[in-house]
Amino acid sequence: MAFRTTKAPKTRDEERFARDPGASKGEMTSGGRRSAKHDPMLGPRRGRLRAESLLMRLVATGGILGLGVLLGALLVSQDVAGWIVGLCVSGVSLILAALLWSSSEL
């Protein structure tokens, strides 16, 4: 008993490449995937140095302090009670700093 084998239907990229080989930046391989040398996706990044990470966090912490000063000045200019200004500024600063220092990206 002989089985007849059929080719799998082509993907959109394979059909487009078959019609116009210059339409695709990467060269198609026999498996229908683009070759790695023309892959448009970025490769994995190298890890940050410890000093670079610390410097980035310190700069961002300075930015959080600046936002707190701006928020405090805005609230004081609107005649908000001092304890409310202190509570708002400290709460916002605490939340932003917690998000910053818990981030594994920096």
Backbone as CSV, one residue per row, in Angstrom:
resi,resn,N_x,N_y,N_z,CA_x,CA_y,CA_z,C_x,C_y,C_z
1,MET,0.851,-1.162,0.000,0.000,0.000,0.000,0.898,1.226,0.000
2,ALA,0.755,2.077,-0.949,1.597,3.266,-1.071,0.812,4.486,-0.623
3,PHE,1.462,5.275,0.215,0.836,6.518,0.674,1.329,7.663,-0.168
4,ARG,0.447,8.502,-0.487,0.805,9.676,-1.275,1.109,10.812,-0.297
5,THR,2.265,11.404,-0.422,2.625,12.510,0.458,2.358,13.822,-0.254
6,THR,1.817,14.749,0.484,1.571,16.077,-0.070,2.346,17.086,0.754
7,LYS,2.680,18.167,0.131,3.391,19.224,0.845,2.400,20.002,1.697
8,ALA,2.905,20.497,2.816,2.079,21.321,3.686,1.806,22.652,2.994
9,PRO,0.640,23.252,3.264,0.358,24.544,2.638,1.387,25.589,3.061
10,LYS,1.698,26.477,2.152,2.714,27.500,2.421,2.157,28.574,3.343
11,THR,3.078,29.131,4.136,2.699,30.260,4.971,2.695,31.518,4.120
12,ARG,2.175,32.598,4.662,2.137,33.865,3.921,3.517,34.325,3.506
13,ASP,4.481,34.207,4.446,5.847,34.630,4.137,6.451,33.795,3.022
14,GLU,6.196,32.494,3.048,6.734,31.629,2.003,6.133,31.960,0.643
15,GLU,4.810,32.233,0.626,4.169,32.588,-0.644,4.706,33.916,-1.171
16,ARG,4.853,34.900,-0.296,5.358,36.203,-0.714,6.789,36.083,-1.212
17,PHE,7.596,35.282,-0.534,8.977,35.096,-0.940,9.054,34.374,-2.286
18,ALA,8.153,33.426,-2.500,8.157,32.699,-3.771,7.791,33.632,-4.929
19,ARG,6.867,34.567,-4.690,6.472,35.509,-5.746,7.545,36.545,-6.006
20,ASP,8.131,37.105,-4.930,9.122,38.178,-5.064,10.246,37.940,-4.065
21,PRO,11.341,37.332,-4.503,12.430,37.030,-3.576,13.009,38.265,-2.897
22,GLY,12.890,39.435,-3.502,13.424,40.651,-2.897,12.478,41.278,-1.894
23,ALA,11.278,40.723,-1.734,10.289,41.311,-0.836,10.642,41.121,0.620
24,SER,11.439,40.146,0.906,11.775,39.835,2.279,13.226,40.210,2.549
25,LYS,13.490,40.781,3.704,14.865,41.154,4.047,15.703,39.927,4.343
26,GLY,15.125,38.955,5.016,15.878,37.755,5.372,15.740,36.701,4.301
27,GLU,16.710,35.856,4.214,16.639,34.772,3.248,15.862,33.628,3.878
28,MET,14.970,33.027,3.090,14.179,31.926,3.598,15.017,30.659,3.568
29,THR,14.887,29.876,4.615,15.569,28.586,4.653,14.595,27.512,4.213
30,SER,15.055,26.294,4.129,14.187,25.225,3.658,13.022,24.988,4.613
31,GLY,13.180,25.324,5.873,12.101,25.145,6.839,11.100,26.278,6.833
32,GLY,11.327,27.291,6.005,10.386,28.403,5.932,10.673,29.513,6.914
33,ARG,11.785,29.460,7.602,12.131,30.518,8.556,13.218,31.393,7.971
34,ARG,13.288,32.584,8.468,14.327,33.501,8.020,15.652,33.102,8.645
35,SER,16.727,33.372,7.935,18.043,33.054,8.483,18.367,34.020,9.611
36,ALA,19.186,33.583,10.533,19.486,34.362,11.734,20.288,35.619,11.431
37,LYS,21.059,35.620,10.340,21.910,36.781,10.095,21.112,38.022,9.686
38,HIS,19.872,37.851,9.270,19.038,38.989,8.889,17.837,39.135,9.808
39,ASP,17.905,38.584,10.992,16.780,38.622,11.907,16.592,40.054,12.412
40,PRO,15.396,40.636,12.229,15.185,42.020,12.656,15.027,42.180,14.162
41,MET,14.818,41.100,14.886,14.633,41.196,16.328,15.981,41.411,17.009
42,LEU,15.956,42.154,18.102,17.183,42.410,18.853,17.584,41.171,19.633
43,GLY,18.853,40.964,19.765,19.361,39.843,20.540,19.308,40.159,22.024
44,PRO,19.701,39.221,22.845,19.684,39.471,24.284,20.701,40.543,24.663
45,ARG,20.304,41.394,25.604,21.197,42.464,26.059,22.185,41.925,27.073
46,ARG,23.313,42.572,27.139,24.266,42.221,28.181,23.742,42.794,29.494
47,GLY,24.137,42.206,30.587,23.705,42.693,31.887,24.376,44.014,32.224
48,ARG,23.711,44.813,33.029,24.303,46.085,33.452,25.363,45.836,34.518
49,LEU,26.347,46.701,34.538,27.334,46.648,35.608,26.667,47.088,36.899
50,ARG,27.165,46.615,38.005,26.562,46.961,39.299,26.621,48.473,39.544
51,ALA,27.734,49.101,39.207,27.878,50.544,39.407,26.910,51.312,38.502
52,GLU,26.724,50.829,37.271,25.796,51.488,36.353,24.369,51.397,36.874
53,SER,24.000,50.241,37.395,22.666,50.048,37.942,22.437,50.956,39.149
54,LEU,23.426,51.042,40.013,23.310,51.899,41.197,23.183,53.363,40.794
55,LEU,23.981,53.799,39.824,23.912,55.180,39.366,22.538,55.497,38.769
56,MET,22.010,54.564,37.981,20.682,54.768,37.391,19.615,54.899,38.478
57,ARG,19.711,54.065,39.494,18.730,54.137,40.584,18.858,55.439,41.371
58,LEU,20.085,55.904,41.578,20.270,57.164,42.299,19.733,58.350,41.501
59,VAL,19.951,58.349,40.196,19.418,59.419,39.348,17.891,59.394,39.371
60,ALA,17.317,58.200,39.276,15.861,58.086,39.311,15.307,58.497,40.677
61,THR,16.036,58.190,41.749,15.606,58.616,43.077,15.621,60.138,43.182
62,GLY,16.628,60.768,42.585,16.652,62.234,42.535,15.446,62.786,41.785
63,GLY,15.043,62.119,40.732,13.852,62.518,39.994,12.594,62.390,40.841
64,ILE,12.531,61.356,41.666,11.386,61.181,42.563,11.345,62.313,43.581
65,LEU,12.505,62.689,44.108,12.549,63.817,45.049,12.097,65.109,44.366
66,GLY,12.522,65.301,43.122,12.083,66.481,42.371,10.577,66.501,42.173
67,LEU,9.987,65.354,41.871,8.532,65.287,41.730,7.833,65.591,43.051
68,GLY,8.426,65.123,44.155,7.855,65.423,45.474,7.885,66.908,45.780
69,VAL,8.991,67.573,45.442,9.093,69.024,45.655,8.068,69.751,44.791
70,LEU,7.931,69.333,43.550,6.949,69.947,42.649,5.523,69.766,43.180
71,LEU,5.203,68.548,43.620,3.869,68.291,44.171,3.630,69.118,45.425
72,GLY,4.637,69.189,46.297,4.491,69.990,47.517,4.285,71.461,47.214
73,ALA,5.063,71.999,46.273,4.915,73.418,45.920,3.533,73.687,45.326
74,LEU,3.056,72.760,44.511,1.734,72.922,43.901,0.635,72.910,44.962
75,LEU,0.731,71.998,45.900,-0.289,71.913,46.945,-0.248,73.123,47.887
76,VAL,0.960,73.591,48.226,1.073,74.758,49.102,0.532,76.006,48.408
77,SER,0.769,76.108,47.092,0.259,77.276,46.363,-1.269,77.295,46.311
78,GLN,-1.887,76.145,46.529,-3.343,76.059,46.540,-3.920,76.116,47.959
79,ASP,-3.086,76.528,48.920,-3.472,76.672,50.333,-4.013,75.378,50.940
80,VAL,-3.375,74.265,50.629,-3.738,72.989,51.242,-3.043,72.912,52.598
81,ALA,-3.693,72.276,53.569,-3.136,72.163,54.912,-1.789,71.437,54.869
82,GLY,-0.886,71.868,55.758,0.469,71.342,55.766,0.554,69.838,55.960
83,TRP,-0.280,69.300,56.843,-0.217,67.863,57.092,-0.667,67.059,55.872
84,ILE,-1.603,67.607,55.088,-2.059,66.927,53.874,-0.945,66.959,52.820
85,VAL,-0.252,68.096,52.718,0.865,68.215,51.780,1.935,67.188,52.134
86,GLY,2.300,67.112,53.406,3.308,66.154,53.841,2.890,64.718,53.581
87,LEU,1.629,64.415,53.846,1.118,63.071,53.632,1.136,62.692,52.148
88,CYS,0.698,63.601,51.283,0.666,63.335,49.838,2.073,63.169,49.269
89,VAL,2.957,64.099,49.624,4.325,64.052,49.090,5.040,62.795,49.563
90,SER,4.920,62.467,50.854,5.603,61.273,51.354,4.998,59.998,50.777
91,GLY,3.695,59.951,50.620,3.048,58.767,50.046,3.454,58.526,48.601
92,VAL,3.417,59.584,47.797,3.807,59.452,46.384,5.280,59.079,46.275
93,SER,6.132,59.722,47.067,7.565,59.417,47.034,7.832,57.981,47.457
94,LEU,7.143,57.524,48.492,7.338,56.161,48.980,6.921,55.125,47.927
95,ILE,5.785,55.339,47.291,5.304,54.393,46.275,6.241,54.366,45.067
96,LEU,6.639,55.538,44.581,7.533,55.574,43.416,8.905,54.965,43.729
97,ALA,9.417,55.245,44.921,10.717,54.681,45.295,10.626,53.161,45.440
98,ALA,9.525,52.674,45.992,9.356,51.220,46.130,9.299,50.564,44.756
99,LEU,8.595,51.163,43.822,8.536,50.621,42.464,9.906,50.643,41.801
100,LEU,10.627,51.744,41.993,11.946,51.878,41.387,12.923,50.852,41.945
101,TRP,13.021,50.750,43.238,14.048,49.895,43.837,13.681,48.410,43.781
102,SER,12.411,48.097,43.519,12.050,46.682,43.378,12.189,46.211,41.942
103,SER,12.404,47.140,41.012,12.512,46.803,39.602,13.798,46.025,39.343
104,SER,13.685,44.952,38.575,14.882,44.173,38.234,15.503,44.664,36.926
105,GLU,14.857,45.606,36.241,15.347,46.118,34.980,16.504,47.096,35.148
106,LEU,16.549,47.806,36.266,17.610,48.798,36.479,18.791,48.213,37.184
